[in-house]
Amino acid sequence: METADEQPQLLTLDELTERVGMSVRNIRFYTSKHLVPPPLRRGRSGYYSADHVARLELVRELQAHGFTLSAIKGYVDRIPDDATPSDVALHLALLTPMTGDGDVDVHSGLLGIGVPTSAAEAVAEVYARHGRQVADELSEIVRTHVWPVVRDAGGDVENLRELVHRLKPLTIAGLISAYERAMDESTDSYERRASAQRT
């Protein structure tokens, strides 16, 4: 039978808490909620692998991004059970915000310029919904088209994280440009319809 000494990559619970910066209580709670797999049993003792570390770091980052417990479970459930620690780390890298580092209170900003509350709420909801859609679609492109190239060139997840970070300014500029074009087209269309109604 293999022992922990023969598996140097395995960690005790205390070593795991130190590695990921979480309490024993939190780790056990996440395990009970099936956000991370149970420990590997070696006799009466439980040990943790690089997979546990990667998944716990992902859970911690999802929490930092404001995900609720149910949203975290939904996210984690989409990761295959046989995903490698590198696969899980890829998900972590893709959580890097692609649309800027600062939070913008759209609702309050609109109220401040005289937009009615109901309209401000509707606009903020549109931004939130479409912002998430853009982030999800861009992350999928990075996962399926960019990551394989980075990996095949000998890069790792940290190289990918840096690349995603460098994409931020281009992403923001692209979104602004697309938004401005769409708004101009929408305004032109509205003015044409209004002009046709007056004639």
N, C-alpha and C positions, 0 to 999 in steps of 0.2 A: 504494500500500500504506500502511496506517495505521502510524504509529510510536507509540512509547510516549508521545511528547510530545503526540500527538493524542488519547491515551487517558489523561487525568490520573488516572483512577480505578485504573489498573493499577499494581501494585507490583513492584519487583524482589524477588529472594529475600531480599536483605539488609533491604529495607524491610519485607517480610512478617515476618521473624523479630523485628524490633523492634516491629511492630504487635501481634503475638500473644504475644510473650514466649516463643518456642520456639526451639530450636536448629535449624540447617540440617539436622543429622542427623535430628532427630525429624520435621521436616516431610517430608523425603525418605522416611523410614520409613513414615509415615502414607500418603504417596502410593503407595508400593509395595504397601501393604496395601489400596489402593482405599478408604480412609476419606475421602480428599479427591481431587478430580479432578487430573489432571496440569496443569502450567502451560500457559498459552496461549502459543503460539509466534509470535513476531514475528521472522522471519528466523532467526538462530541463538540468539536470546535467548528466555528464558522469563519470562513475567509472570504476576502473580496478581491476581485480581479480588476484589470484595467477597464473592463467593460462597466463595472460598477462605478468606477471613478468618472468615466466619460458621461454616463447617464446622470449621475448626481450633479455634475457640473452643468449639464444641459438643463436639468430641472431648476437649478439655482439661477441660471441666466434667464430662463423663461419667467421665473418669478420677478426678476429684476426688470423685465420688460412689461410687467403688469398683467401677465396671464393669471387668470383664476385657476384654482385647483382643477376644476373640470376641463378648462381649456388646455392645461398642461397635460392632463390624462389623454385628451383627444389628440394632442400633438404627439405624445410619446407612443400612443397606440398605433400610429401610422409608421413607426420605425420597426422594421422586421426584427424578430427575436434573434435572428442569426447575424444581425448587423455587427460589424467589427467596431472596436473602439474608434478607429479612424473614420468610419462611416458616421458614427454618432458625433464625433468632433466636427465633421463637416456640417451637420445641422447647427452646431454651436457657432461655427464661423458665419453661417448664413443669417444668423440673428443680428449681425452687425447692421445697425440702421443704415439704409441706403438713401434716406431722404433728409438727412441733416441730424445734428446732435441736439438741438434745442427743441423743447416743447413749445408750441405756439397755441395759445388759448384763443382759438378761432371764434368761439361763441362770445366771449367777453369783448374781443376786438370788434366784432360786428355790432354788438350793442353800443360800443363806444362811438361808433360813427352814425348811430341813429337807425340801424336796421331793427325792425320789430323782433321781439323775442321768438315768436314762432318761426320766422324766416331764418333767424340766426341759428336756431336749433336744427332746422332742416339743412342749412348749408353745412354746418359742422358735421352732421351725419353723412352727407354726401362725401365730404373730404375724408372722413374716417373710413367709410366703406370702400371708396375707390383707392385710397392710399393703401389699405390692406391688400386689395386685389393687385395693385401694381407691385407691391413688395413680394407677394406670393409668386407672381408670374416671373419677376426678375430672379427671385431665388431659384425657381425651377430651371430657368435658363442657365444660371451659374452652375447648378448642381449637375445638369445633364450635358452641357456643352463646354463650360469653362473648366470645371474641376477635372474631368478626364484628361484634358490637355496639360493642365498644371501637374497632375499626378504622373502622367507618362513622361513628362520632361524632368522628373526627379524631384518635383516640388512636394511640399507637405501642406497640412491644413493651415499652418501659420502663414505660408506664402499666399494661400488663397485668401485668408483673412485680410492680409495687407492689400491684396488686389481689390477685394470688395471695398475696403476703406478708400482706396484711390478712385473707385468708381463713383463715390458720393457726389463730388462736384459735377461730374458729367450727368449723373442721374438727375440732380436738381435742375441743372440747366436744360436738360431735355424735357423734363416735366413742365417747366415754366414756358418753354418755347411752344410745346404742344398745346398747353392751356391757352396761351395768348392767341395762337392760330385758330383754335376752336371757338374762342370767345369772339374773335373778329368775324368768323364765318357765321356764327349765330346772330351777331348784331346785324350783319349785312342781310341775312335772311329775314330777320324781323322787320328791318326797314323796308325791304322789298314788299313783304306782305302788307305792311301798313300803308305803303304808297299805293298798292294795287287796290286796297279797300277804299281809299279816298277817291279813286278815279271811277 
